Amino acid sequence: MAKLARWALFCPWLILFGSAGAFGATLNEKAKESGCVNKPVFVAGDTYRCATESGVSSYFNVPGTTNGDRRSTKAPTPTGFPRVDPDTQKGRDDVRRKVLSDELATEQKLLVETRALYADGAPAPLPEERSDAEKYRVRIARLRQTVTVHERNIEALKKELAAVK
């Protein structure tokens, strides 16, 4: 009973300090987790974008980054600075919305395809995987990660589309 009481006191500390790394993920760790093949580019707030091996953009968040503070230190626009007329800006916004919608459709298609391959974590083993269980586990892990990346990308694209004027 004394052991149980000690564990009851110890477990909350273990959870608190053991999971601290999960909340403090760095930009590089998140980029690697998202399958980035180039340097991530700041998008907005704590959102970043990078290209994946398949050529599709991956969007991910890094909570606690200071890039979101850039707007607060923005210098005022100088007088005489050229302005974009409302019609031109509307056209640019329409193009941006179209590009984001196309990317969203592509990500949704890729998610459906990847989920079909993943088969809820139990895809049929390939011939070369029948004799090597480790290859099978690696493929399942890679598929699971790909599904997660596509889900995050879809979430980020929906946020961006909602923010378009």
Contact map, one row per residue, 1 for C-alpha under 8 A:
111110000000000000000000000000000000000000000000000000000000000000000000000000000000000000000000000000000000000000000000000000000000000000000000000000000000000000000
111111000000000000000000000000000000000000000000000000000000000000000000000000000000000000000000000000000000000000000000000000000000000000000000000000000000000000000
111111100000000000000000000000000000000000000000000000000000000000000000000000000000000000000000000000000000000000000000000000000000000000000000000000000000000000000
111111110000000000000000000000000000000000000000000000000000000000000000000000000000000000000000000000000000000000000000000000000000000000000000000000000000000000000
111111111000000000000000000000000000000000000000000000000000000000000000000000000000000000000000000000000000000000000000000000000000000000000000000000000000000000000
011111111100000000000000000000000000000000000000000000000000000000000000000000000000000000000000000000000000000000000000000000000000000000000000000000000000000000000
001111111110000000000000000000000000000000000000000000000000000000000000000000000000000000000000000000000000000000000000000000000000000000000000000000000000000000000
000111111111000000000000000000000000000000000000000000000000000000000000000000000000000000000000000000000000000000000000000000000000000000000000000000000000000000000
000011111111100000000000000000000000000000000000000000000000000000000000000000000000000000000000000000000000000000000000000000000000000000000000000000000000000000000
000001111111110000000000000000000000000000000000000000000000000000000000000000000000000000000000000000000000000000000000000000000000000000000000000000000000000000000
000000111111111000000000000000000000000000000000000000000000000000000000000000000000000000000000000000000000000000000000000000000000000000000000000000000000000000000
000000011111111100000000000000000000000000000000000000000000000000000000000000000000000000000000000000000000000000000000000000000000000000000000000000000000000000000
000000001111111111000000000000000000000000000000000000000000000000000000000000000000000000000000000000000000000000000000000000000000000000000000000000000000000000000
000000000111111111100000000000000000000000000000000000000000000000000000000000000000000000000000000000000000000000000000000000000000000000000000000000000000000000000
000000000011111111100000000000000000000000000000000000000000000000000000000000000000000000000000000000000000000000000000000000000000000000000000000000000000000000000
000000000001111111110000000000000000000000000000000000000000000000000000000000000000000000000000000000000000000000000000000000000000000000000000000000000000000000000
000000000000111111110000000000000000000000000000000000000000000000000000000000000000000000000000000000000000000000000000000000000000000000000000000000000000000000000
000000000000111111111000000000000000000000000000000000000000000000000000000000000000000000000000000000000000000000000000000000000000000000000000000000000000000000000
000000000000011111111110000000000000000000000000000000000000000000000000000000000000000000000000000000000000000000000000000000000000000000000000000000000000000000000
000000000000000111111111000000000000000000000000000000000000000000000000000000000000000000000000000000000000000000000000000000000000000000000000000000000000000000000
000000000000000001111111100000000000000000000000000000000000000000000000000000000000000000000000000000000000000000000000000000000000000000000000000000000000000000000
000000000000000000111111100000000000000000000000000000000000000000000000000000000000000000000000000000000000000000000000000000000000000000000000000000000000000000000
000000000000000000111111100000000000000000000000000000000000001000000000000000000000000000000000000000000000000000000000000000000000000000000000000000000000000000000
000000000000000000011111110000000000000000000000000000000000001000000000000000000000000000000000000000000000000000000000000000000000000000000000000000000000000000000
000000000000000000001111111011000000000000000000000000000000010000000000000000000000000000000000000000000000000000000000000000000000000000000000000000000000000000000
000000000000000000000001111111000000000000000000000000000000010000000000000000000000000000000000000000000000000000000000000000000000000000000000000000000000000000000
000000000000000000000000111111100000000000000000000000000000010000000000000000000000000000000000000000000000000000000000000000000000000000000000000000000000000000000
000000000000000000000000011111110000000000000000000000000000000000000000000000000000000000000000000000000000000000000000000000000000000000000000000000000000000000000
000000000000000000000000111111111000000000000000000000000000000000000000000000000000000000000000000000000000000000000000000000000000000000000000000000000000000000000
000000000000000000000000111111111100000000000000000000000001110000000000000000000000000000000000000000000000000000000000000000000000000000000000000000000000000000000
000000000000000000000000001111111111000100000000010000000001000000000000000000000000000000000000000000000000000000000000000000000000000000000000000000000000000000000
000000000000000000000000000111111111000000000000000000000000000000000000000000000000000000000000000000000000000000000000000000000000000000000000000000000000000000000
000000000000000000000000000011111111000000000000000000000000000000000000000000000000000000000000000000000000000000000000000000000000000000000000100000000000000000000
000000000000000000000000000001111111000000000000000100000111000000000000000000000000000000000000000000000000000000000000000000000000000000000000100010000000000000000
000000000000000000000000000000111111100000000000000110000100000000000000000000000000000000000000000000000000000000000000000000000000000000000000000010000000000000000
000000000000000000000000000000111111111100000000011110000100000000000000000000000000000000000000000000000000000000000000000000000000000000000000000000000000000000000
000000000000000000000000000000000011111000000000011110000000000000000000000000000000000000000000000000000000000000000000000000000000000000000000000000000000000000000
000000000000000000000000000000000001111100000000011100000000000000000000000000000000000000000000000000000000000000000000000000000000000000000000000000000000000000000
000000000000000000000000000000000001111110000000010000000000000000000000000000000000000000000000000000000000000000000000000000000000000000000000000000000000000000000
000000000000000000000000000000100001011111000001111000000000000000000000000000000000000000000000000000000000000000000000000000000000000000000000000000000000000000000
000000000000000000000000000000000000001111100001110000000000000000000000000000000000000000000000000000000000000000000000000000000000000000000000000000000000000000000
000000000000000000000000000000000000000111110111100000000000000000100000000000000000000000000000000000000000000000000000000000000000000000000000000000000000000000000
000000000000000000000000000000000000000011111111100000000000000000000000000000000000000000000000000000000000000000000000000000000000000000000000000000000000000000000
000000000000000000000000000000000000000001111111000000000000000000110000000000000000000000000000000000000000000000000000000000000000000000000000000000000000000000000
000000000000000000000000000000000000000000111110000000000000000000111000000000000000000000000000000000000000000000000000000000000000000000000000000000000000000000000
000000000000000000000000000000000000000001111111000000000000111111110000000000000000000000000000000000000000000000000000000000000000000000000000000000000000000000000
000000000000000000000000000000000000000001111111100000000011110000000000000000000000000000000000000000000000000000000000000000000000000000000000000000000001000000000
000000000000000000000000000000000000000111110111110000000011110000000000000000000000000000000000000000000000000000000000000000000000000000000000000000000000000000000
000000000000000000000000000000000000000111100011111000001111000000000000000000000000000000000000000000000000000000000000000000000000000000000000000000000000000000000
000000000000000000000000000000100001111110000001111100001110000000000000000000000000000000000000000000000000000000000000000000000000000000000000000000000000000000000
000000000000000000000000000000000001110100000000111111111100000000000000000000000000000000000000000000000000000000000000000000000000000000000000000000000000000000000
000000000000000000000000000000000111110000000000011111111100000000000000000000000000000000000000000000000000000000000000000000000000000000000000000000000000000000000
000000000000000000000000000000000011100000000000001111110000000000000000000000000000000000000000000000000000000000000000000000000000000000000000000000000000000000000
000000000000000000000000000000000000000000000000001111110000000000000000000000000000000000000000000000000000000000000000000000000000000000000000000000000000000000000
000000000000000000000000000000000000000000000000001111111000000000000000000000000000000000000000000000000000000000000000000000000000000000000000000000000000000000000
000000000000000000000000000000000000000000000000001111111100000000000000000000000000000000000000000000000010000000000000000000000000000000000000000000000000000000000
000000000000000000000000000000000000000000000000111100111110000000000000000000000000000000000000000000000000000000000000000000000000000000000000000000001000000000000
000000000000000000000000000000000111000000000000111100011111000000000000000000000000000000000000000000000000000000000000000000000000000000000000000011011000000000000
000000000000000000000000000000000100000000000011110000001111100000000000000000000000000000000000000000000000000000000000000000000000000000000000000000011001100000000
000000000000000000000000000001100100000000000011100000000111110000000000000000000000000000000000000000000000000000000000000000000000000000000000000000011001000000000
000000000000000000000000000001000000000000000111000000000011111000000000000000000000000000000000000000000000000000000000000000000000000000000000000000000000000000000
000000000000000000000000111001000000000000000111000000000001111110000000000000000000000000000000000000000000000000000000000000000000000000000000000000000000000000000
000000000000000000000011000000000000000000000100000000000000111110000000000000000000000000000000000000000000000000000000000000000000000000000000000000000000000000000
000000000000000000000000000000000000000000000100000000000000011111000000000000000000000000000000000000000000000000000000000000000000000000000000000000000000000000000
000000000000000000000000000000000000000000000100000000000000011111110000000000000000000000000000000000000000000000000000000000000000000000000000000000000000000000000
000000000000000000000000000000000000000000000100000000000000000111111100000000000000000000000000000000000000000000000000000000000000000000000000000000000000000000000
000000000000000000000000000000000000000001011100000000000000000011111100000000000000000000000000000000000000000000000000000000000000000000000000000000000000000000000
000000000000000000000000000000000000000000011100000000000000000011111110000000000000000000000000000000000000000000000000000000000000000000000000000000000000000000000
000000000000000000000000000000000000000000001000000000000000000001111111100000000000000000000000000000000000000000000000000000000000000000000000000000000000000000000
000000000000000000000000000000000000000000000000000000000000000001111111110000000000000000000000000000000000000000000000000000000000000000000000000000000000000000000
000000000000000000000000000000000000000000000000000000000000000000011111110000000000000000000000000000000000000000000000000000000000000000000000000000000000000000000
000000000000000000000000000000000000000000000000000000000000000000001111110000000000000000000000000000000000000000000000000000000000000000000000000000000000000000000
000000000000000000000000000000000000000000000000000000000000000000001111111000000000000000000000000000000000000000000000000000000000000000000000000000000000000000000
000000000000000000000000000000000000000000000000000000000000000000000111111100000000000000000000000000000000000000000000000000000000000000000000000000000000000000000
000000000000000000000000000000000000000000000000000000000000000000000000111110000000000000000000000000000000000000000000000000000000000000000000000000000000000000000
000000000000000000000000000000000000000000000000000000000000000000000000011111000000000000000000000000000000000000000000000000000000000000000000000000000000000000000
000000000000000000000000000000000000000000000000000000000000000000000000001111101000000000000000000000000000000000000000000000000000000000000000000000000000000000000
000000000000000000000000000000000000000000000000000000000000000000000000000111111000000000000000000000000000000000000000000000000000000000000000000000000000000000000
000000000000000000000000000000000000000000000000000000000000000000000000000011111000000000000000000000000000000000000000000000000000000000000000000000000000000000000
000000000000000000000000000000000000000000000000000000000000000000000000000001111100000000000000000000000000000000000000000000000000000000000000000000000000000000000
000000000000000000000000000000000000000000000000000000000000000000000000000011111110000000000000000000000000000000000000000000000000000000000000000000000000000000000
000000000000000000000000000000000000000000000000000000000000000000000000000000011111000000000000000000000000000000000000000000000000000000000000000000000000000000000
000000000000000000000000000000000000000000000000000000000000000000000000000000001111100000000000000000000000000000000000000000000000000000000000000000000000000000000
000000000000000000000000000000000000000000000000000000000000000000000000000000000111110110000000000000000000000000000000000000000000000000000000000000000000000000000
000000000000000000000000000000000000000000000000000000000000000000000000000000000011111110000000000000000000000000000000000000000000000000000000000000000000000000000
000000000000000000000000000000000000000000000000000000000000000000000000000000000001111111000000000000000000000000000000000000000000000000000000000000000000000000000
000000000000000000000000000000000000000000000000000000000000000000000000000000000000111111100000000000000000000000000000000000000000000000000000000000000000000000000
000000000000000000000000000000000000000000000000000000000000000000000000000000000001111111110000000000000000000000000000000000000000000000000000000000000000000000000
000000000000000000000000000000000000000000000000000000000000000000000000000000000001111111111000000000000000000000000000000000000000000000000000000000000000000000000
000000000000000000000000000000000000000000000000000000000000000000000000000000000000011111111100000000000000000000000000000000000000000000000000000000000000000000000
000000000000000000000000000000000000000000000000000000000000000000000000000000000000001111111110000000000000000000000000000000000000000000000000000000000000000000000
000000000000000000000000000000000000000000000000000000000000000000000000000000000000000111111111000000000000000000000000000000000000000000000000000000000000000000000
000000000000000000000000000000000000000000000000000000000000000000000000000000000000000011111111100000000000000000000000000000000000000000000000000000000000000000011
000000000000000000000000000000000000000000000000000000000000000000000000000000000000000001111111110000000000000000000000000000000000000000000000000000000000000000000
000000000000000000000000000000000000000000000000000000000000000000000000000000000000000000111111111000000000000000000000000000000000000000000000000000000000000000000
000000000000000000000000000000000000000000000000000000000000000000000000000000000000000000011111111100000000000000000000000000000000000000000000000000000000000000010
000000000000000000000000000000000000000000000000000000000000000000000000000000000000000000001111111110000000000000000000000000000000000000000000000000000000000010010
000000000000000000000000000000000000000000000000000000000000000000000000000000000000000000000111111111000000000000000000000000000000000000000000000000000000000000000
000000000000000000000000000000000000000000000000000000000000000000000000000000000000000000000011111111100000000000000000000000000000000000000000000000000000000000000
000000000000000000000000000000000000000000000000000000000000000000000000000000000000000000000001111111110000000000000000000000000000000000000000000000000000100110000
000000000000000000000000000000000000000000000000000000000000000000000000000000000000000000000000111111111000000000000000000000000000000000000000000000000000000010000
000000000000000000000000000000000000000000000000000000000000000000000000000000000000000000000000011111111100000000000000000000000000000000000000000000000000000000000
000000000000000000000000000000000000000000000000000000000000000000000000000000000000000000000000001111111110000000000000000000000000000000000000000000000000100000000
000000000000000000000000000000000000000000000000000000000000000000000000000000000000000000000000000111111111000000000000000000000000000000000000000000000100110000000
000000000000000000000000000000000000000000000000000000000000000000000000000000000000000000000000000011111111100000000000000000000000000000000000000000000000000000000
000000000000000000000000000000000000000000000000000000000000000000000000000000000000000000000000000001111111110000000000000000000000000000000000000000000000000000000
000000000000000000000000000000000000000000000000000000010000000000000000000000000000000000000000000000111111111000000000000000000000000000000000000001001100000000000
000000000000000000000000000000000000000000000000000000000000000000000000000000000000000000000000000000011111111100000000000000000000000000000000000001000100000000000
000000000000000000000000000000000000000000000000000000000000000000000000000000000000000000000000000000001111111110000000000000000000000000000000000000000000000000000
000000000000000000000000000000000000000000000000000000000000000000000000000000000000000000000000000000000111111111000000000000000000000000000000000001000000000000000
000000000000000000000000000000000000000000000000000000000000000000000000000000000000000000000000000000000011111111100000000000000000000000000000001001100000000000000
000000000000000000000000000000000000000000000000000000000000000000000000000000000000000000000000000000000001111111110000000000000000000000000000000000000000000000000
000000000000000000000000000000000000000000000000000000000000000000000000000000000000000000000000000000000000111111111000000000000000000000000000000000000000000000000
000000000000000000000000000000000000000000000000000000000000000000000000000000000000000000000000000000000000011111111100000000000000000000000010011000000000000000000
000000000000000000000000000000000000000000000000000000000000000000000000000000000000000000000000000000000000001111111111000000000000000000000000001000000000000000000
000000000000000000000000000000000000000000000000000000000000000000000000000000000000000000000000000000000000000111111110000000000000000000000000000000000000000000000
000000000000000000000000000000000000000000000000000000000000000000000000000000000000000000000000000000000000000011111110001000000000000000000010000000000000000000000
000000000000000000000000000000000000000000000000000000000000000000000000000000000000000000000000000000000000000001111111111000000000000000010011000000000000000000000
000000000000000000000000000000000000000000000000000000000000000000000000000000000000000000000000000000000000000000111111111000000000000000000000000000000000000000000
000000000000000000000000000000000000000000000000000000000000000000000000000000000000000000000000000000000000000000100111111000000000000000000000000000000000000000000
000000000000000000000000000000000000000000000000000000000000000000000000000000000000000000000000000000000000000000000111111000000000000000010001000000000000000000000
000000000000000000000000000000000000000000000000000000000000000000000000000000000000000000000000000000000000000000000111111100000000000000010000000000000000000000000
000000000000000000000000000000000000000000000000000000000000000000000000000000000000000000000000000000000000000000001111111110000000000000010000000000000000000000000
000000000000000000000000000000000000000000000000000000000000000000000000000000000000000000000000000000000000000000000000011111000000000000000000000000000000000000000
000000000000000000000000000000000000000000000000000000000000000000000000000000000000000000000000000000000000000000000000001111111100000100000000000000000000000000000
000000000000000000000000000000000000000000000000000000000000000000000000000000000000000000000000000000000000000000000000000111111100000100000000000000000000000000000
000000000000000000000000000000000000000000000000000000000000000000000000000000000000000000000000000000000000000000000000000011111110000000000000000000000000000000000
000000000000000000000000000000000000000000000000000000000000000000000000000000000000000000000000000000000000000000000000000011111111000000000000000000000000000000000
000000000000000000000000000000000000000000000000000000000000000000000000000000000000000000000000000000000000000000000000000011111111111100000000000000000000000000000
000000000000000000000000000000000000000000000000000000000000000000000000000000000000000000000000000000000000000000000000000011111111100100000000000000000000000000000
000000000000000000000000000000000000000000000000000000000000000000000000000000000000000000000000000000000000000000000000000000111111100000000000000000000000000000000
000000000000000000000000000000000000000000000000000000000000000000000000000000000000000000000000000000000000000000000000000000011111111100000000000000000000000000000
000000000000000000000000000000000000000000000000000000000000000000000000000000000000000000000000000000000000000000000000000000001111111110000000000000000000000000000
000000000000000000000000000000000000000000000000000000000000000000000000000000000000000000000000000000000000000000000000000000001001111111000000000000000000000000000
000000000000000000000000000000000000000000000000000000000000000000000000000000000000000000000000000000000000000000000000000000001001111111100000000000000000000000000
000000000000000000000000000000000000000000000000000000000000000000000000000000000000000000000000000000000000000000000000000011001101111111110000000000000000000000000
000000000000000000000000000000000000000000000000000000000000000000000000000000000000000000000000000000000000000000000000000000000000111111111000000000000000000000000
000000000000000000000000000000000000000000000000000000000000000000000000000000000000000000000000000000000000000000000000000000000000011111111100000000000000000000000
000000000000000000000000000000000000000000000000000000000000000000000000000000000000000000000000000000000000000000000000000000000000001111111110000000000000000000000
000000000000000000000000000000000000000000000000000000000000000000000000000000000000000000000000000000000000000000000100111000000000000111111111000000000000000000000
000000000000000000000000000000000000000000000000000000000000000000000000000000000000000000000000000000000000000000000000000000000000000011111111100000000000000000000
000000000000000000000000000000000000000000000000000000000000000000000000000000000000000000000000000000000000000000000000000000000000000001111111110000000000000000000
000000000000000000000000000000000000000000000000000000000000000000000000000000000000000000000000000000000000000001001100000000000000000000111111111000000000000000000
000000000000000000000000000000000000000000000000000000000000000000000000000000000000000000000000000000000000000000000100100000000000000000011111111100000000000000000
000000000000000000000000000000001100000000000000000000000000000000000000000000000000000000000000000000000000000000000000000000000000000000001111111110000000000000000
000000000000000000000000000000000000000000000000000000000000000000000000000000000000000000000000000000000000000001000000000000000000000000000111111111000000000000000
000000000000000000000000000000000000000000000000000000000000000000000000000000000000000000000000000000000000001001100000000000000000000000000011111111100000000000000
000000000000000000000000000000000000000000000000000000000000000000000000000000000000000000000000000000000000000000000000000000000000000000000001111111110000000000000
000000000000000000000000000000000110000000000000000000000100000000000000000000000000000000000000000000000000000000000000000000000000000000000000111111111000000000000
000000000000000000000000000000000000000000000000000000000100000000000000000000000000000000000000000000000011011000000000000000000000000000000000011111111100000000000
000000000000000000000000000000000000000000000000000000000000000000000000000000000000000000000000000000000000001000000000000000000000000000000000001111111110000000000
000000000000000000000000000000000000000000000000000000000111000000000000000000000000000000000000000000000000000000000000000000000000000000000000000111111111000000000
000000000000000000000000000000000000000000000000000000001111000000000000000000000000000000000000000000000010000000000000000000000000000000000000000011111111100000000
000000000000000000000000000000000000000000000000000000000000000000000000000000000000000000000000000000010011000000000000000000000000000000000000000001111111110000000
000000000000000000000000000000000000000000000000000000000000000000000000000000000000000000000000000000000000000000000000000000000000000000000000000000111111111000000
000000000000000000000000000000000000000000000010000000000011000000000000000000000000000000000000000000000000000000000000000000000000000000000000000000011111111100000
000000000000000000000000000000000000000000000000000000000010000000000000000000000000000000000000000100110000000000000000000000000000000000000000000000001111111110000
000000000000000000000000000000000000000000000000000000000000000000000000000000000000000000000000000000010000000000000000000000000000000000000000000000000111111111000
000000000000000000000000000000000000000000000000000000000000000000000000000000000000000000000000000000000000000000000000000000000000000000000000000000000011111111100
000000000000000000000000000000000000000000000000000000000000000000000000000000000000000000000000000100000000000000000000000000000000000000000000000000000001111111110
000000000000000000000000000000000000000000000000000000000000000000000000000000000000000000000000100110000000000000000000000000000000000000000000000000000000111111110
000000000000000000000000000000000000000000000000000000000000000000000000000000000000000000000000000000000000000000000000000000000000000000000000000000000000011111110
000000000000000000000000000000000000000000000000000000000000000000000000000000000000000000000000000000000000000000000000000000000000000000000000000000000000001111111
000000000000000000000000000000000000000000000000000000000000000000000000000000000000000000001001100000000000000000000000000000000000000000000000000000000000000111111
000000000000000000000000000000000000000000000000000000000000000000000000000000000000000000001000000000000000000000000000000000000000000000000000000000000000000000111
